[in-house]
Amino acid sequence: MLRILALPLLRAQVAPAYSQTIRCKHKLPDLPYDYSALEPIISADILQVHHGKHHAAYVNNLNIAEDKYAEATAKGDTVAAVAAASMLRFNAGGHVNHSIFWQNLAPQNKNGEPSVELKQAIERDFGSLENMKTQLSTMTVAVQGSGWGWLGYNAQTHRLQLATTGNQDLLLPTTGLVPLFTIDVWEHAYYLQYKNLRPDFVKAIWNIANWKDISERFSNAKKA
């Protein structure tokens, strides 16, 4: 199982000095549970398509984009390099964001509770766990088009913050926040099961939030 806190974000965000000699092919991470393990919150059909088709496409296109970027920079073709960089950024974001999303989820009987440390931080910054859930859910439902809702850690203020990102933008480069928990509100994440009822999906996702994983990310973010 691939363990990702941020994945090599500098590389994923298109580093101008990116060297072909350090490239390696990205692979679709295995899920830490079976496709049916998150039912009834997320159906096996949705999870199979979401992971096996959509995430796989991001991985494949990321590898293609990296090859195109390396080829364009080697040739000194600035126009082609910029086009490849845009493709690279989008698909790298899709790969990183989904990899975090899978790890943020767990079957209902295995998702645990926030650590004491995380719970105290949530109560300090949001008043209560329920207030944080309500605020993040409201922000996430309101995302226009496709995107993500996030609970993040601000390493400058040492506080928790909420944010949203559009499309496949990465949280850290976009907002400076370290990702702890995310909710995917691209339609492919829920439409086959929830149709146009995005609020129902966002509300239900909390039942399978993997608090062990979220707590570990918080602890690691504070140490970093």
Secondary structure, 3 states (H helix, E strand, C coil): CCCCCCCCHHHHCCCCCCCHHHCCCCCCCCCCCCCCCCCCCCCHHHHHHHHHHHHHHHHHHHHHHHHHHHHHHHHCCHHHHHHHHHHHHHHHHHHHHHHHHHHCECCHHHCCCCCHHHHHHHHHHHCCHHHHHHHHHHHHHCCCCCEEEEEEEECCCCEEEEEEEECCCCHHHHHCEEEEEEEECCHHHCHHHHCCCHHHHHHHHHHHECHHHHHHHHHHHHHC
